[in-house]
Every structure is written in C-alpha cells, then in structure tokens.
Amino acid sequence: MNNAREDGRLRASLWTALVLVLAIAAPALQAAAPTDILNKNACSACHGIDKAIVGPAYQAVAEKYARDPKAKGGLAKRIREGGSGTWGPVPMPPQPNLSDADLATVVDWLLAGAKP
C-alpha cells in the first residue's frame, strides 16, 4: 500500500516539475528570430546582412563591435534612440517601439556575428 501511495506522489511531483519547466521554457521557444524582428521594424530597408544599403551591413556592425566590451549597451542605445555620425552623415531613425526583448535579441545577434 505504501508503495502505491509513494508512486502516486512521485508521479504528481514529476508532472509538477514538467509543467514548471515548460512554463519557464515557453517564452524562449516563442522568441522571434532576429531577422523577423528586423524585417518587422523596417530595419532591412536600410541595412543588409552583408551589404550596406543606406546604413552599414549588419555584419559590418558585428565586426566593428566584436571586441568592444561596452558594445551591448551602446548598440542598444543607438538602436533605441537613433543617431548619426558613426557610419556617415545619414541619420538612423530611433526605434522607440521596439520591445526590450526584441532589442536584446537583435543586439545579441549582432554581437554574435549577424549570421543569416
């Protein structure tokens, strides 16, 4: 009798653990791909993966900041607030409506080499 009761408790514990793991992992599974975020926010109108359009290529940005320990914060600020002068006189418009999660995804992607 005790073994059946212990088996039931063990099964309930395992199901609870599984539900918790899935609840924690779900947001990561639903995260948008960086290129989807860039397309959705019209970034690709001015930036190509490996070719400059109006602004620099994403891979050029990745190369420039690859070894800069302050790049993550600086890139996030530049994307959020816009600016000009770093890559030429044409200003990049701000992206104030980009969610913090999408901004972090794009910056991390850039710093990881901006692979297609």
N, C-alpha and C positions, 0 to 999 in steps of 0.2 A: 504494500500500500504506500509506503513512504517513497519507494522508487517512482511510482506513477505520479505522485504529487511533485517530487523533485523534477521529473521530466517535464511536467506541465509548467513549472516555474522557469525552468531553463528555456523552454520554447518561447514563453512570454518575454523573457529577457532578451533572447536573440531577436525576436520580432521588433521589440522596442529599440534595440540597438540599430537594426536595419533601417527602421523608419527615421531615426535621428541622423544616420549617415546620409540617407537620401535627401533629407531636408537641408542638410548643410551643403551637400554637393550640387543640388539643383541649380542655384544661381550660377555656378561656374559652368555647368552644362549648357545654360541658356545664354551665355555671354556672346555678344555679337563678334563676328570676325572683324579684324581691323579694317580690311578693305571694304567691308559692308558699311562700316561707320564712316569711312572717308567718302564713299560714294553718296551715302545718305545726306551728308552735310556739304556736298558740292566741293569738297577739297580737291577731288580729282580733276576739276575743271582747270586748276592752276598747277597741280603737281602730278607728275607721272612717277611710276615706280622707279624706273631707271633713266628717265629723260626729263629734263627741265621743260616746263611749258611756259607759264608766266613766272612761277616761282621755281625753286630748286626741286630736283628729283628727290623723292623720299630717301633713296639710297645715298644720295649726296649728303643729306642731313644726317643720316645714320653714321656715315663715315666721319663727318666733321666732329660729331659729339661722342664718338665711341669711347674715347678715353677721358672724357670730362666728367669728374665725379659730381659736378653740380648741374649736369645736363638735364636730369629728370625734372627738377623744379623749374629750370629756365625754359625748357621746351614747353612744359605745361602752361607756364605763364604766357609765353609768346603765342601759343595757340589760343588760349582763353582771351587774351587782351589784344591780339594782333600786333602789328608793328611794321617797321621798315628799317632798311639800312644794313642789316646783316648780310643779305643776299642781293642787294641792289636797291634802287630807289622806289620800286613798285611796292606799295604797302600791302600787307596781308590783312584782310579784314578780321575783326575779332570773332570768336565763336562762343558767345556767352550762353547759348542754349545747349551746348554740348554737355551731357551729364558728366559728373565726376568720374563715374565708372568708365564711360566711353573715352573720356580724355586720358585716363590712366592706361586703358587698353592701347590707344594709339601711341602714346609716348613709349610704353614698354615695347611695342612692336618696332618703333623707330630705333630705339636703342639696342634692339636685338638684331638689327641689320636690315629691316624693312624688306624682308623676303616676301615675294608674291604668294 
